[in-house]
Amino acid sequence: MADIPVVGFVTPPRWVSPSIVEFPAVVDGAVVAQQCFPDLPGFDYTLASISAAHPQILAAARLLGEAGCRAVAMEGTPFGWSGLETEAEARERAAEMSDAAGVPGVMAGTSIVDALRALGASRVALCPTYYPNDWRDAWQRFVALCGFDITYCATMADQGLVDEIADTDDYGWQTGSDLIRAAVEIGARAGPADAIVVTGAGCRTSPIIAELEQIAGCPVIGADTALFWSLARAAGLAMKPHAIGALTSA
């Protein structure tokens, strides 16, 4: 066990992350994944609360680093950009997590930006799935300020796939694969894009990434697959061939 690399995931409160099982499945070789919740009693998932949670995120990263993790990842894209005005600020937030952990740290939001650049994508379609409208708009703004041309941005409610007001417990942490496929298909029909980005940590794209890219006709980057790609690089781990679609070999 001592020779097996260990990585850590800081995860949003009240959510047992599938990444603990899914990340080892896409890595070529043995790896152990650990989860740590930030101490955020009564956390309400507003963008303001997400931004204010950064000190607790750093504390959780420190615990994972002290436990021997080789690298640490923060799940949930808004934790990387909420309340910030520039990409540089988002990079600094990730750097602070690395400093706290004492090992490389990666965050989902900037991992997606890095993945898009690694694929050479400039025109990007955004499928922010179950995001509320303020999350959707803030995410679109962040991706645009990072220099990408946003050709499409619509939640599942915007697309008519779910009720206008969707409960996160129904459409968030437990989003089914059929809804994800439908969201990507609608996004792909909206017009040409170099890549489609699927966000929402509860929308797990890695198990169906080959299907999604076939539907889209272009690379599909999920909040999960981008974070896996970034974390593997940070930890010096190889990925199984085609494990996360086009991004695998980027």
C-alpha positions as CSV (number, residue, x, y, z in Angstrom):
1,M,0.0,0.0,0.0
2,A,2.9,2.4,0.8
3,D,4.0,2.2,-2.8
4,I,0.6,3.1,-4.3
5,P,0.2,6.8,-5.1
6,V,-2.6,8.6,-3.3
7,V,-4.6,11.6,-4.5
8,G,-7.2,13.7,-2.7
9,F,-10.5,15.3,-3.7
10,V,-11.9,18.3,-1.8
11,T,-15.6,18.0,-2.5
12,P,-18.7,20.2,-2.0
13,P,-20.5,19.6,1.3
14,R,-23.0,16.8,1.7
15,W,-22.0,14.9,-1.4
16,V,-20.2,11.6,-1.6
17,S,-18.2,12.0,-4.8
18,P,-18.1,9.4,-7.5
19,S,-14.6,10.6,-8.3
20,I,-13.2,8.3,-5.6
21,V,-14.2,5.3,-7.7
22,E,-14.1,6.9,-11.2
23,F,-10.6,8.4,-11.1
24,P,-8.8,5.1,-10.3
25,A,-10.8,3.6,-13.2
26,V,-9.3,6.0,-15.8
27,V,-5.7,5.9,-14.5
28,D,-3.2,3.4,-15.9
29,G,-2.0,1.6,-12.8
30,A,-3.0,1.5,-9.2
31,V,-4.0,4.7,-7.3
32,V,-5.9,5.4,-4.2
33,A,-8.3,8.4,-4.1
34,Q,-9.4,10.1,-0.8
35,Q,-12.2,12.5,-0.2
36,C,-12.3,15.4,2.3
37,F,-15.3,17.7,3.0
38,P,-14.7,21.3,3.9
39,D,-16.2,22.3,7.3
40,L,-19.1,24.4,6.1
41,P,-22.1,24.0,8.4
42,G,-25.4,25.2,6.8
43,F,-23.7,25.8,3.4
44,D,-26.3,27.1,1.0
45,Y,-24.6,26.9,-2.4
46,T,-25.1,30.5,-3.4
47,L,-22.2,32.0,-5.4
48,A,-21.4,34.3,-2.5
49,S,-21.2,31.4,-0.1
50,I,-19.0,29.4,-2.5
51,S,-16.6,32.3,-2.8
52,A,-16.5,32.8,1.0
53,A,-15.7,29.1,1.4
54,H,-12.2,29.4,0.2
55,P,-10.5,29.4,3.7
56,Q,-12.3,26.1,4.5
57,I,-11.3,24.7,1.1
58,L,-7.6,25.5,1.9
59,A,-8.0,23.8,5.3
60,A,-9.4,20.6,3.7
61,A,-6.5,20.7,1.1
62,R,-4.0,20.9,3.9
63,L,-5.5,17.8,5.6
64,L,-5.2,15.8,2.4
65,G,-1.6,17.0,1.9
66,E,-0.8,16.0,5.4
67,A,-2.4,12.6,4.8
68,G,0.2,11.9,2.1
69,C,-1.7,12.8,-1.1
70,R,0.5,13.3,-4.1
71,A,-1.8,16.0,-5.5
72,V,-5.2,17.5,-4.5
73,A,-8.2,18.4,-6.6
74,M,-11.2,20.7,-5.9
75,E,-14.4,19.5,-7.4
76,G,-17.2,21.9,-8.5
77,T,-16.3,24.6,-11.0
78,P,-17.7,27.6,-9.1
79,F,-15.3,27.1,-6.3
80,G,-12.5,28.1,-8.7
81,W,-14.1,31.3,-10.1
82,S,-17.0,32.5,-8.0
83,G,-16.5,36.1,-7.0
84,L,-13.5,36.7,-9.1
85,E,-13.0,39.2,-12.0
86,T,-10.0,37.7,-13.9
87,E,-8.4,34.4,-14.9
88,A,-5.3,35.5,-13.0
89,E,-7.3,35.6,-9.8
90,A,-8.6,32.1,-10.4
91,R,-5.0,30.9,-11.0
92,E,-4.0,32.5,-7.7
93,R,-6.9,30.8,-5.9
94,A,-5.6,27.4,-7.2
95,A,-2.0,28.3,-6.2
96,E,-3.2,29.1,-2.7
97,M,-4.7,25.6,-2.5
98,S,-1.4,24.1,-3.7
99,D,0.5,26.1,-1.0
100,A,-2.0,24.9,1.7
101,A,-1.7,21.3,0.6
102,G,2.1,21.4,0.2
103,V,1.5,19.4,-3.1
104,P,0.2,20.4,-6.5
105,G,-3.5,21.5,-6.4
106,V,-5.9,21.8,-9.3
107,M,-9.4,23.2,-9.5
108,A,-12.2,22.2,-11.9
109,G,-12.8,25.7,-13.4
110,T,-9.2,26.4,-14.5
111,S,-8.8,22.7,-15.4
112,I,-11.5,23.1,-18.0
113,V,-9.8,26.2,-19.4
114,D,-6.5,24.3,-19.6
115,A,-8.2,21.4,-21.3
116,L,-9.8,23.6,-23.9
117,R,-6.4,25.2,-24.7
118,A,-4.7,21.8,-24.8
119,L,-7.2,20.8,-27.5
120,G,-6.7,24.0,-29.4
121,A,-10.4,25.0,-29.0
122,S,-11.5,28.5,-29.5
123,R,-15.2,28.2,-30.2
124,V,-16.9,26.7,-27.3
125,A,-20.5,25.5,-26.6
126,L,-21.4,25.4,-22.9
127,C,-23.9,23.0,-21.4
128,P,-24.1,24.0,-17.7
129,T,-26.8,21.4,-17.1
130,Y,-28.6,22.0,-13.8
131,Y,-27.0,25.4,-13.0
132,P,-29.3,28.1,-11.7
133,N,-29.3,31.2,-13.9
134,D,-26.8,33.2,-11.9
135,W,-24.3,30.3,-12.0
136,R,-24.9,29.9,-15.8
137,D,-24.3,33.6,-16.5
138,A,-21.2,33.8,-14.2
139,W,-19.7,30.7,-15.8
140,Q,-20.3,32.0,-19.3
141,R,-18.7,35.3,-18.3
142,F,-15.6,33.5,-16.8
143,V,-15.1,31.3,-19.9
144,A,-15.4,34.4,-22.2
145,L,-12.9,36.4,-20.1
146,C,-10.5,33.6,-20.5
147,G,-10.5,34.3,-24.3
148,F,-13.0,31.8,-25.7
149,D,-15.7,32.5,-28.2
150,I,-18.9,31.2,-26.6
151,T,-21.1,29.9,-29.4
152,Y,-23.9,28.5,-27.2
153,C,-24.8,28.4,-23.5
154,A,-28.0,26.8,-22.1
155,T,-28.9,24.9,-19.0
156,M,-31.2,21.8,-19.1
157,A,-34.1,24.1,-18.1
158,D,-33.2,26.5,-21.0
159,Q,-33.2,23.5,-23.3
160,G,-36.6,22.3,-22.1
161,L,-35.3,19.1,-20.7
162,V,-36.4,19.8,-17.1
163,D,-38.8,22.1,-15.3
164,E,-37.8,25.8,-15.3
165,I,-37.1,25.5,-11.5
166,A,-35.2,22.3,-11.0
167,D,-34.4,20.8,-7.6
168,T,-30.7,20.1,-7.3
169,D,-31.3,16.8,-5.5
170,D,-33.3,15.6,-8.6
171,Y,-31.3,17.1,-11.4
172,G,-28.0,17.8,-9.8
173,W,-26.2,15.2,-7.8
174,Q,-28.3,12.4,-9.4
175,T,-28.4,13.6,-13.0
176,G,-29.0,10.6,-15.3
177,S,-27.0,9.8,-18.4
178,D,-30.0,10.2,-20.7
179,L,-30.3,13.9,-19.6
180,I,-26.6,14.5,-20.2
181,R,-26.8,12.9,-23.7
182,A,-29.8,15.0,-24.5
183,A,-28.2,18.2,-23.3
184,V,-25.1,17.5,-25.5
185,E,-27.2,16.6,-28.5
186,I,-29.1,19.9,-28.3
187,G,-25.9,21.8,-27.8
188,A,-24.3,20.2,-30.8
189,R,-27.3,21.1,-33.0
190,A,-27.0,24.7,-32.1
191,G,-24.1,25.3,-34.4
192,P,-20.4,24.5,-34.9
193,A,-18.0,24.5,-32.0
194,D,-14.5,23.2,-31.4
195,A,-15.6,21.6,-28.1
196,I,-18.6,21.2,-25.9
197,V,-18.2,21.7,-22.2
198,V,-20.5,19.9,-19.7
199,T,-20.5,21.3,-16.2
200,G,-22.2,20.3,-13.0
201,A,-20.2,17.9,-10.8
202,G,-23.3,15.7,-10.5
203,C,-23.3,15.2,-14.3
204,R,-20.8,12.4,-14.7
205,T,-19.5,12.3,-18.2
206,S,-16.5,10.0,-17.9
207,P,-18.5,6.7,-18.0
208,I,-20.2,7.8,-21.2
209,I,-17.6,10.1,-22.8
210,A,-17.3,8.0,-26.0
211,E,-21.0,8.2,-26.6
212,L,-21.1,11.9,-25.9
213,E,-18.3,12.7,-28.4
214,Q,-20.0,10.6,-31.0
215,I,-23.2,12.6,-30.5
216,A,-21.4,15.9,-30.5
217,G,-19.0,15.2,-33.4
218,C,-16.3,17.1,-31.5
219,P,-14.4,16.8,-28.2
220,V,-16.6,16.9,-25.0
221,I,-15.0,18.2,-21.8
222,G,-16.8,17.4,-18.6
223,A,-16.2,19.0,-15.2
224,D,-15.2,15.5,-14.1
225,T,-13.0,14.6,-17.1
226,A,-11.1,17.9,-17.1
227,L,-10.4,17.6,-13.4
228,F,-9.2,14.0,-13.9
229,W,-6.9,15.0,-16.7
230,S,-5.5,17.9,-14.7
231,L,-5.1,15.8,-11.5
232,A,-3.4,13.0,-13.3
233,R,-0.9,15.4,-14.8
234,A,-0.3,17.1,-11.5
235,A,0.3,13.7,-9.8
236,G,2.5,12.3,-12.6
237,L,0.1,9.5,-13.4
238,A,-0.7,8.1,-16.9
239,M,-4.2,7.6,-18.1
240,K,-5.6,4.6,-19.9
241,P,-6.0,5.0,-23.7
242,H,-9.2,6.9,-24.6
243,A,-10.3,6.9,-21.0
244,I,-11.6,10.4,-21.1
245,G,-12.2,10.9,-24.8
246,A,-10.2,13.3,-27.0
247,L,-8.7,14.9,-23.9
248,T,-6.9,11.8,-22.9
249,S,-3.9,12.4,-25.1
250,A,-4.0,16.2,-25.2
